[in-house]
Amino acid sequence: FLTLPVFSSAQEQNTGTNYSGSMGSVTVGQEQFYRLSVRPDIPIGRWGVALDVELFIEANGKFSARGWKFGSTTEIFDSALRKLYYVRYGRPDDATFFKIGALDQVTLGYGLIMADYRNTLQYPGIKKTGLQFRFAELGGSRFGIEGMLNNVQDFQEGGALIGFRAFGRAIGKLELGLTWVKDLDQYSGLRDGDGDG
């Protein structure tokens, strides 16, 4: 999937709805599409929901019904779930933050071991449900934890990329941390073409 960013609102402001968009070509199965997408991040108090409103254009120039089928209960559920990019509580720099869904630009600590990781490289052909969290000042202390899981489905099957970081403020602004990242199954992302496991 080739994505060209179209626009993005100022994420630093953290007020109101933030927007981003993309366009590019995508291959789903054996079909080639041109895809236009708008992603609003809609704040609801401390919560936020990011939607992925997408349009697919077929090779013949006609709009595809992909992602907009509402004939059966399953199609309604799949179409609605496809529009949900992620759900979050707080922002990444807040003392309490977590996000479920698409992960973009995940950095643990200062980025020495994990910087700008994303689980959306194969999106929208493959949609992964990741988890990111940060809990600082645990119990009023100077200690905290943060971490991520790239895909819940991979974790259930014994393979996933996971990362954790424990950190604490030693003196003043001096922060010490310990980061651990592991790919539980480095081959899980590869297609088993001949079915030999």
C-alpha positions as a Python dict, from the first residue, in 0.01 Angstrom:
ca = {
    (1, 'F'): (0, 0, 0),
    (2, 'L'): (149, 330, -108),
    (3, 'T'): (19, 622, 96),
    (4, 'L'): (76, 987, 28),
    (5, 'P'): (-23, 1216, 316),
    (6, 'V'): (-272, 1475, 197),
    (7, 'F'): (-320, 1691, 504),
    (8, 'S'): (-289, 1681, 878),
    (9, 'S'): (-413, 1925, 1140),
    (10, 'A'): (-191, 2049, 1421),
    (11, 'Q'): (-161, 1757, 1664),
    (12, 'E'): (24, 1977, 1915),
    (13, 'Q'): (-285, 2181, 1995),
    (14, 'N'): (-475, 1881, 2140),
    (15, 'T'): (-798, 2076, 2122),
    (16, 'G'): (-1096, 1995, 1906),
    (17, 'T'): (-1102, 1742, 1628),
    (18, 'N'): (-772, 1663, 1455),
    (19, 'Y'): (-776, 1549, 1093),
    (20, 'S'): (-542, 1357, 871),
    (21, 'G'): (-589, 1214, 526),
    (22, 'S'): (-419, 995, 272),
    (23, 'M'): (-445, 874, -83),
    (24, 'G'): (-270, 597, -265),
    (25, 'S'): (-297, 269, -448),
    (26, 'V'): (-375, -54, -266),
    (27, 'T'): (-399, -418, -364),
    (28, 'V'): (-663, -618, -177),
    (29, 'G'): (-660, -985, -268),
    (30, 'Q'): (-593, -976, -643),
    (31, 'E'): (-769, -643, -706),
    (32, 'Q'): (-603, -305, -747),
    (33, 'F'): (-779, 4, -607),
    (34, 'Y'): (-710, 372, -565),
    (35, 'R'): (-797, 469, -206),
    (36, 'L'): (-892, 805, -58),
    (37, 'S'): (-913, 833, 320),
    (38, 'V'): (-1000, 1097, 581),
    (39, 'R'): (-924, 1027, 948),
    (40, 'P'): (-1079, 1256, 1208),
    (41, 'D'): (-972, 1209, 1572),
    (42, 'I'): (-1282, 1315, 1763),
    (43, 'P'): (-1232, 1400, 2133),
    (44, 'I'): (-1509, 1302, 2375),
    (45, 'G'): (-1390, 1443, 2708),
    (46, 'R'): (-1069, 1256, 2795),
    (47, 'W'): (-1162, 985, 2543),
    (48, 'G'): (-1112, 1001, 2170),
    (49, 'V'): (-1225, 803, 1867),
    (50, 'A'): (-1048, 806, 1532),
    (51, 'L'): (-1250, 710, 1229),
    (52, 'D'): (-1124, 599, 891),
    (53, 'V'): (-1368, 716, 625),
    (54, 'E'): (-1246, 563, 302),
    (55, 'L'): (-1346, 545, -61),
    (56, 'F'): (-1211, 287, -304),
    (57, 'I'): (-1195, 359, -677),
    (58, 'E'): (-1174, 56, -904),
    (59, 'A'): (-938, 27, -1202),
    (60, 'N'): (-1225, 123, -1436),
    (61, 'G'): (-1274, 454, -1246),
    (62, 'K'): (-1597, 360, -1067),
    (63, 'F'): (-1646, 387, -691),
    (64, 'S'): (-1637, 49, -516),
    (65, 'A'): (-1887, -60, -251),
    (66, 'R'): (-1595, -206, -52),
    (67, 'G'): (-1642, -112, 314),
    (68, 'W'): (-1992, 29, 252),
    (69, 'K'): (-2206, -286, 241),
    (70, 'F'): (-2505, -291, 477),
    (71, 'G'): (-2716, -581, 339),
    (72, 'S'): (-2676, -829, 627),
    (73, 'T'): (-2594, -804, 996),
    (74, 'T'): (-2242, -930, 928),
    (75, 'E'): (-2188, -671, 652),
    (76, 'I'): (-2318, -393, 877),
    (77, 'F'): (-2083, -500, 1159),
    (78, 'D'): (-1783, -538, 926),
    (79, 'S'): (-1848, -202, 756),
    (80, 'A'): (-1889, -19, 1088),
    (81, 'L'): (-1581, -186, 1241),
    (82, 'R'): (-1379, -94, 933),
    (83, 'K'): (-1452, 275, 995),
    (84, 'L'): (-1307, 257, 1348),
    (85, 'Y'): (-934, 337, 1333),
    (86, 'Y'): (-867, 347, 1708),
    (87, 'V'): (-1014, 435, 2049),
    (88, 'R'): (-798, 619, 2301),
    (89, 'Y'): (-804, 762, 2651),
    (90, 'G'): (-583, 1067, 2702),
    (91, 'R'): (-284, 1164, 2489),
    (92, 'P'): (58, 992, 2468),
    (93, 'D'): (224, 1251, 2696),
    (94, 'D'): (-48, 1235, 2964),
    (95, 'A'): (9, 1053, 3294),
    (96, 'T'): (-265, 804, 3197),
    (97, 'F'): (-298, 705, 2833),
    (98, 'F'): (-407, 399, 2638),
    (99, 'K'): (-507, 328, 2282),
    (100, 'I'): (-663, 24, 2113),
    (101, 'G'): (-658, -19, 1736),
    (102, 'A'): (-416, 125, 1481),
    (103, 'L'): (-79, 230, 1620),
    (104, 'D'): (112, 508, 1447),
    (105, 'Q'): (451, 639, 1559),
    (106, 'V'): (491, 443, 1884),
    (107, 'T'): (811, 533, 2068),
    (108, 'L'): (911, 380, 2401),
    (109, 'G'): (1111, 613, 2619),
    (110, 'Y'): (1351, 821, 2416),
    (111, 'G'): (1343, 589, 2113),
    (112, 'L'): (1675, 410, 2154),
    (113, 'I'): (1515, 63, 2117),
    (114, 'M'): (1175, 146, 1965),
    (115, 'A'): (1109, 465, 1772),
    (116, 'D'): (817, 552, 1543),
    (117, 'Y'): (685, 194, 1521),
    (118, 'R'): (355, 140, 1340),
    (119, 'N'): (131, -161, 1291),
    (120, 'T'): (-36, -6, 986),
    (121, 'L'): (220, -80, 713),
    (122, 'Q'): (-13, -334, 547),
    (123, 'Y'): (-330, -136, 620),
    (124, 'P'): (-600, -146, 478),
    (125, 'G'): (-528, -490, 329),
    (126, 'I'): (-450, -621, 678),
    (127, 'K'): (-603, -443, 976),
    (128, 'K'): (-428, -507, 1308),
    (129, 'T'): (-565, -433, 1654),
    (130, 'G'): (-281, -308, 1868),
    (131, 'L'): (-258, -182, 2225),
    (132, 'Q'): (-49, 107, 2358),
    (133, 'F'): (-45, 234, 2716),
    (134, 'R'): (134, 468, 2956),
    (135, 'F'): (78, 500, 3331),
    (136, 'A'): (308, 756, 3493),
    (137, 'E'): (324, 849, 3862),
    (138, 'L'): (182, 513, 3974),
    (139, 'G'): (15, 551, 4313),
    (140, 'G'): (151, 904, 4345),
    (141, 'S'): (510, 781, 4313),
    (142, 'R'): (783, 887, 4070),
    (143, 'F'): (759, 555, 3885),
    (144, 'G'): (564, 454, 3577),
    (145, 'I'): (526, 196, 3302),
    (146, 'E'): (449, 210, 2934),
    (147, 'G'): (419, -51, 2665),
    (148, 'M'): (267, -181, 2348),
    (149, 'L'): (138, -494, 2176),
    (150, 'N'): (134, -474, 1797),
    (151, 'N'): (-159, -711, 1731),
    (152, 'V'): (-394, -885, 1972),
    (153, 'Q'): (-471, -1159, 1717),
    (154, 'D'): (-100, -1243, 1677),
    (155, 'F'): (-61, -1260, 2056),
    (156, 'Q'): (-346, -1514, 2080),
    (157, 'E'): (-165, -1732, 1825),
    (158, 'G'): (166, -1718, 2012),
    (159, 'G'): (340, -1452, 1809),
    (160, 'A'): (341, -1075, 1849),
    (161, 'L'): (571, -781, 1894),
    (162, 'I'): (556, -660, 2253),
    (163, 'G'): (743, -389, 2435),
    (164, 'F'): (754, -262, 2794),
    (165, 'R'): (935, 17, 2971),
    (166, 'A'): (960, 89, 3342),
    (167, 'F'): (1083, 434, 3433),
    (168, 'G'): (1126, 662, 3729),
    (169, 'R'): (1248, 1009, 3815),
    (170, 'A'): (1564, 979, 4022),
    (171, 'I'): (1646, 1344, 4094),
    (172, 'G'): (1462, 1644, 3954),
    (173, 'K'): (1409, 1591, 3582),
    (174, 'L'): (1657, 1302, 3555),
    (175, 'E'): (1460, 998, 3438),
    (176, 'L'): (1597, 644, 3442),
    (177, 'G'): (1428, 366, 3250),
    (178, 'L'): (1456, 5, 3142),
    (179, 'T'): (1311, -95, 2803),
    (180, 'W'): (1243, -448, 2676),
    (181, 'V'): (1111, -531, 2328),
    (182, 'K'): (1065, -881, 2182),
    (183, 'D'): (919, -1032, 1869),
    (184, 'L'): (766, -1355, 2000),
    (185, 'D'): (753, -1512, 1654),
    (186, 'Q'): (960, -1346, 1384),
    (187, 'Y'): (801, -1565, 1116),
    (188, 'S'): (436, -1494, 1208),
    (189, 'G'): (414, -1207, 959),
    (190, 'L'): (530, -1426, 669),
    (191, 'R'): (283, -1611, 449),
    (192, 'D'): (312, -1991, 464),
    (193, 'G'): (265, -2052, 90),
    (194, 'D'): (321, -2429, 96),
    (195, 'G'): (140, -2491, 428),
    (196, 'D'): (432, -2670, 598),
    (197, 'G'): (419, -2458, 913),
}
